[in-house]
Amino acid sequence: MKRQLKRWYDDQIIFEADTNTLKELVEQAHQSGARLDGARLDGARLDGASLDGASLVRASLVRASLVRASLDGASLDGASLDGARLDGASLDGARLDGARLDGARLDGASLDGASLDGASLVRASLDDDRIIASALQISPLGSRRAQLIAFLCTDQSIVIHTGCFRGSLDKFQDAVCKTHGDNKFGREYQSAIQFILAWAALQNETQNVEAK
């Protein structure tokens, strides 16, 4: 069946081919070297899609299903992913600057080295259905010069994603003490933890004022 992939903002055809599913069309387009910037993919079923390094700048993926999709190194700057399912997706090194992820599900998603500058994550969910209220990104940090993302949830808990670590701030602090003690990297991480706590307190204070 002949299928077409179009841009949402001008209806121009990005790619067309005979495929059985939209997922196959998108993967084939990417494999052929086509840029998927601005692609209209609202509600698309792309579970398990292989899209490492794909260019999806300003693509519209509202309520799309990308469960366990591989998007390592993909460019998703300014993309619309509101309500998208990204459970178990790999987004290592992906660029999501200015992307909208409001209400998206990120349960088990890997974001090692991903860039989320200016991304909107209002009511996006993490593992255990915790709802994100805000996010903070710090990099480079520690012995791996990696990126750390602190998620402040609506229940005021803080979840840390950095490298292969995903867990609470308390567990992260325990891991830092066990691995680095009081060495240079341990002190660097402890400084970051204090900054995260101050940032979270300010976010909670702001939310309380706005709620009144």
Secondary structure, 3 states (H helix, E strand, C coil): CEEEEEECCCCCEEEEEECCCHHHHHHHHHHCCCCCCCEECCCCECCCCECCCCECCCCECCCCECCCCECCCCECCCCECCCCECCCCECCCCECCCCECCCCECCCCECCCCECCCCECCCCECHHHCEEEEEEEEEEECCCCEEEEEEEECCCCEEEEECCEEEEHHHHHHHHHHHHCCCHHHHHHHHHHHHHHHHHHHHHHHHHHHHC
